[in-house]
Amino acid sequence: MSGFGLDDLMRGSEAYAAKPAEPVGHTEPSGNLRKAFER
């Protein structure tokens, strides 16, 4: 998890949870998280 802290994960999760429901594909938060964890 180089350069990717728990604070960043929590902030991203909160930002995503605060957004209204959108069709999958419009936004890709899970894809961004996956990329971060694959590093």
Secondary structure, 3 states (H helix, E strand, C coil): CCCCCHHHHHHHHHHHHHCCCCCECCECHHHHHHHHHHC
